Amino acid sequence: MIRFENISLTLNHRPLFRKLSVEVPAGGRLIISGESGSGKTTLLKMLLGFVFPDEGKVFIDKQELRLRNVWQLRQKMAYVSQEMQIGRGPVDRFVREILRFKNNRSINYDQGKMLRLMDDFQLGRDTISKNLDDLSGGELQRVAIIVTLLLDRSVYLLDEVTSALDQSLKEIIVHYFSNLKEKTLIISSHDTIWHEQGFPILNLGKNGSSS
């Protein structure tokens, strides 16, 4: 369960959210919609504890997100950013490095699973040996998605994850995540294909107002 309770935030002298409340049950979905600068990405980063509200509270699985437990709660979530600068070197080495992080060491590297995910997302299997610098934006986006799926978190925070993809690939990504029935999805996206899924939508307006 994810809950924002009466959160308010001013960022860079600009009121961003004002008394904003929304709840997403475990296994639920939420699309965050709004114009650029309305706070969509900031709201996702607030769940990760990179930003804290000036007022109000954030709850994850009934625990209030605080500095003392942010590391613990962050391990429940996987974040895919719209920024595609994810690293350097071969894809395979990059994935192994991610799994060596302290909070990922319990996850065994399953190259077979990674290759199957590459098939699912129409990445050639030879991508595993390519350098990240040589990949297109769409390829990097899919590699980032695959890495988060290998982490197998209970909550997925998806920030414009289909922005660099063509329509057929958008459909594949949306279909895949929509079928992760036990996972909680919070999606920031301008793509109408997400909006067509019938998921609840939080429309961010001026000063974090919603509808």
N, C-alpha and C positions, 0 to 999 in steps of 0.2 A: 504494500500500500504506500502510495506517495500522497502527501498532503501539503499544500501551501496554505497557511492560515493567516489571513489578514496581513500579508506582507506589503511593505512599502520600501522603496529604494530610490535614492537620488544618486545618480552617477555622473561625475564630471559636471556638477552643478545643474544637472537636468533631472527633473522628476521622471522616473521611469515606471515604477509601479506604485499604486496607491490602494491600500486595503484590498489586495487581490487574494482571493481564496478559490482553490480548486482541489479536487481529490480524484485520484486514479486508483481504483482497487487493484489488488494483486491479479496479474493476468489481464488487466485492462489496457485500453488504448486511449491516447490523447494526441490530437494534432494541435500544434501551436501555430496560429496563423497571424499575419500582420505585416505591415509595411516594414521596409528596412529601417532599422533603428528603433523599432518598437519594443525590443527587449527579448526576442525569441531565444537567441543564443545565450544571453545573460541568465535567463530562467533555467536553461539546462546546466549552465556552469554553477548556478546556485545549488542545484542538487548534488553537485560534486564537491561542494564546499570551497570553491574557488572565489565565490562571492557570497557574502552574508547580507541579509536584509537589514535595513536600519530599524525597522519595526516588524513584528510578526514572527512566525515560526515556520520551520520546514521540518516535516516528519517523514521518515523512511522506516517502514515496518514498525510503526508506532513509537519509534525512538526519535526524539528531537535531535536534529543535526546540530552538533556543537563542535568546537575546536577539539575537544577531548576525544570525540568518537568519529571524527570525519574520516580518518584512515580506515577504520573498520567498516563504516557504512559505504565508503567509496568502492570497496571490494565487491559489493553487490551489483555494481553497475558497469556497463561498457558504453563508451562514448565514441561515436564516429563523427568527426568534425568535417565541415565543408572545406577546411584548409588541407590541401593535399601534400604538404611538406612533412612526410612521415618518417624520413630517414634516408640513409645512403647504403650502397652496397647491394649484394644479391638479396633477392626476396627471401630465400630460404634462411640466410643468416639473420636477416632482420626479424623474422618470426621467432627464431630460436632465442634471440636477444630479448624479445618481449617476454618470452616464457621464463627467462632467467630472472626477471624482476622479482623482488622479494614476495609480493603478494600473488605471484603467478606460479611459484615453484611447485605447487601441488599438482599442476597440470602437466601431463606427459605430452611431449610433442608427437602428434600423430600425423605423419606426412601423408598417409593414405587418405585420411579425412580431409586434409588440406587439398589434395589433388581432386577428390570428389567434389569439394566446394568450388574449385576452379572450373570443373565441368559444369556444375549447376549454373555458374555465373558467366559461362561462355568465355573463360580465360584459357588460352592454350596452356597445356601442362608444362611447356618449356618456360613459361613465365616464372616458374619457381627458381630458375637459375639466372634470370635476367637481373640487371642492375635497376634499382628503383629510379635512378636518374634517366633511364632509357624508356620508361613507361609513360604512356599518355595520361592525361587527367582522369579519363574514365577507367583506365586500368588501375591506376593508383587508388581510385575510389573503391573499386571492387576488392583490391588487396586489403585495404583498411577494413572493409566489411568482413572479409574472411577471417582476419585476425581476431576481430571482436567475437565472431561466432566460435572460434576455437577456445576463447576464454570462458564461454558458456555461463555468462552472468544471468541473473534473474531479471534485471532491468536493462533495457537498451534505450539509450538516448541517441537519436538519429537527427543530425543537424544538416539538412539539405543533402542527404546522402545520394540522391538521384540527380543532382543538378548537372553533372557532366556526362550523363548517359543519354543514349537515344531512346526512343519510345519503347522498343522491344525489350531493352535491358531494364528500363524503368519497371515494366510490367513484371519481369522476372524477380527483381528485388522486392517489389511490393508484395507479390504473391508469396515469396519465401517467408518474409517476416510476418505477413498476415496469418500464416499457418503455424507460427510458433505460439500455440494456444496457451501455454503455461507461462510465457514471458510477458512482462509488462513493457509496453512500447510507448515512448513519448517522442513525438516526431515534429520537428520544425521543418516546414517545407512550403514552398510556393507551388509545387507541382500538383496540378489538379487530380492526378491519378491517385494520390493519397486521399484526397477529399472525397473521391468517389467510393471509398471503401465503407462508408457509413460510420466511421469512427467519430466519437465526440470531438468537437472543435472548440478550442479556446481562441477567440479573436481578440488580439491585443490592439487596443486603440490608444488614443492620446492619454499619457500619464498612467499607462498600465490598466486602463479601464478595459472591461471585457464584455463579450456578449455571446 
